[in-house]
Amino acid sequence: MDVNDSNPAISAIGKCIAIGVRNFVICSGARNSSLIAVITSIDNVQVYNHPEERSAAYFALGKSIATGEPVAVVTTSGTATAELFPAVIEAHYQAAPLVMLTADRPVRFRGKGAPQAIVQHDIFGIYAEHDIDDWIARGPLHINVPLEEASPVGLDGCSISLPNPDLVASLTSASDHHTELFQQFLNRPGQCMVLVGCLPLSWRDDVKRFLKRLNVPVLAEATSGLREEFPRCCVPDDVARVLRIGGVPTDRLWRDLEEKPGVEVFSVSPNGLPGLARESSVVTSPCWNALDVPENFNECHYDNSSLDELLCAYPESEPSWVRRLSEYIPEGSLVFLGNSQPVREWNLAATLNSRGLRCFANRGANGIDGCVSTFLGLSSCEKEAWALVGDLTALYDLAGPWIVDQLPHSNRRIVVINNGGGRIFRRLPALQKFNPSQMQLVENAHSFSFKGWADMWGMSYRKVAALEDLRALPDGLLLIELFPSLEQSDDFWHSIKS
Ligand SMILES: Cc1ncc(C[n+]2csc(CCOP(=O)(O)OP(=O)(O)O)c2C)c(N)n1
């Protein structure tokens, strides 16, 4: 939406407040100075500043996932607005309420090539809602604010009231129709199993209670928050129906469903997207407590595989390190899994002991950008939080730690698993025939260390090659650079395949 009132800055921010925005991440410029003036004049809102819009937007995304509330990132005009795009896409697929409040030049400049006047209206296309009246508090909302040159700040008459909780609640209420469709799926015959991807925090208790009642095989990924509740099960041979709850699962099983049209797939997904190209059904908002669970569902059979033996055989491999970290990280911590490999390693190898670790990841669009910032947004009110990110993933977000000085002091640990490039590519069947120089190119192989990055932001630094190196960690922000054995990691993955 474009805001076109007599005081567009006040009007736009009033709308943000009305939909529940309490946190503003400001990326300053001249064009958005009146927005900044209004925001900083309001009581009871939290203001952050960040000079880098891409990181800022990811920080806002993390904060909005953590709170379940809309969080606004505020930019000036031009490419500053475009920098928000990756986080907007991620928020779209995670159905996270990210609000982009962007200053624009007046409408008459649009499409003319005038200085700092790119076409911002609808710039995020299908990834963001542009009409506040159609926004259902899920996914991104873009509020574009054309502002006159040297627009006087003019705060007279600025009356911005606090959010109306009833309005926000009514936007996210359950749908009878979705409940009915879900019930019909449950009532149909045939062996059923459940795949659980990333769950919004507000869903977790309901889904856990529902799955305990359902009593069928469940594969719950770490980002569901339910992995330890439902230990990994055998996949029944005769699965006729798959129920997927939450974000798109990272497990290979999900992709394989594309080629199994005979298996009925029903998704309960926050973003309303099926996550498969083949035919399937999807709902977004069932009433979990209203669902009847048929009595004839089969019980689960758990599979204690030979994983532990492999972890012992390759103690310095990445999966063994991930197991060790999952046992070492203090109970109750928030854990952010940055890129595909730590996500898979955690799902596979992390301890199944219930340690109250709460796992998150940006698995909406699987980008490796913005992970440090998303982690910092997610952990902004946590006492102890750990991120596990690959080296290239860390390189993408070097400006992320800017925000740390604005957050309450706490133990934030960024573990960079430095394996000298994008090692995940080594495991892709399609790349097995690449020669070493092609592989080096694909992996972006390097031998950089992250010590200098830690120094730049005043992070404590610990190089870790053995468990003893994790003893007596200093308080506060800490960069842990972990060097796993590349050879053992390759051998581990090779053995698990065979
Ligand atoms: C923004 C973006 N660019 C490229 C990719 C493709 N990609 C997926 S994983 C990966 C490598 C990640 O490397 P690293 O962070 O070092 O982790 P590792 O694979 O070594 O565990 C790349 C480039 C992506 N997912 N997102």
PDBQT file of the ligand as one rigid body, heavy atoms in Angstrom, charges set to zero:
ROOT
HETATM    1  C1  LIG A 501      21.665 -17.020  -0.568  1.00  0.00    +0.000 C 
HETATM    2  C2  LIG A 501      22.062 -18.402  -0.972  1.00  0.00    +0.000 A 
HETATM    3  N1  LIG A 501      23.033 -18.563  -1.889  1.00  0.00    +0.000 NA
HETATM    4  C3  LIG A 501      23.421 -19.798  -2.255  1.00  0.00    +0.000 A 
HETATM    5  C4  LIG A 501      22.818 -20.892  -1.711  1.00  0.00    +0.000 A 
HETATM    6  C5  LIG A 501      23.233 -22.293  -2.138  1.00  0.00    +0.000 C 
HETATM    7  N2  LIG A 501      23.919 -22.971  -1.035  1.00  0.00    +0.000 N 
HETATM    8  C6  LIG A 501      23.311 -23.889  -0.273  1.00  0.00    +0.000 A 
HETATM    9  S1  LIG A 501      24.273 -24.550   0.876  1.00  0.00    +0.000 SA
HETATM   10  C7  LIG A 501      25.579 -23.619   0.352  1.00  0.00    +0.000 A 
HETATM   11  C8  LIG A 501      26.920 -23.784   0.989  1.00  0.00    +0.000 C 
HETATM   12  C9  LIG A 501      26.938 -23.449   2.405  1.00  0.00    +0.000 C 
HETATM   13  O1  LIG A 501      28.264 -23.473   2.834  1.00  0.00    +0.000 OA
HETATM   14  P1  LIG A 501      28.643 -23.375   4.353  1.00  0.00    +0.000 P 
HETATM   15  O2  LIG A 501      27.879 -22.316   5.005  1.00  0.00    +0.000 OA
HETATM   16  O3  LIG A 501      30.117 -23.266   4.464  1.00  0.00    +0.000 OA
HETATM   17  O4  LIG A 501      28.126 -24.745   4.948  1.00  0.00    +0.000 OA
HETATM   18  P2  LIG A 501      28.563 -26.262   4.645  1.00  0.00    +0.000 P 
HETATM   19  O5  LIG A 501      27.869 -26.696   3.400  1.00  0.00    +0.000 OA
HETATM   20  O6  LIG A 501      30.036 -26.324   4.507  1.00  0.00    +0.000 OA
HETATM   21  O7  LIG A 501      28.047 -26.985   5.837  1.00  0.00    +0.000 OA
HETATM   22  C10 LIG A 501      25.235 -22.789  -0.703  1.00  0.00    +0.000 A 
HETATM   23  C11 LIG A 501      26.148 -21.844  -1.366  1.00  0.00    +0.000 C 
HETATM   24  C12 LIG A 501      21.794 -20.687  -0.765  1.00  0.00    +0.000 A 
HETATM   25  N3  LIG A 501      21.169 -21.689  -0.167  1.00  0.00    +0.000 N 
HETATM   26  N4  LIG A 501      21.448 -19.435  -0.399  1.00  0.00    +0.000 NA
ENDROOT
TORSDOF 0
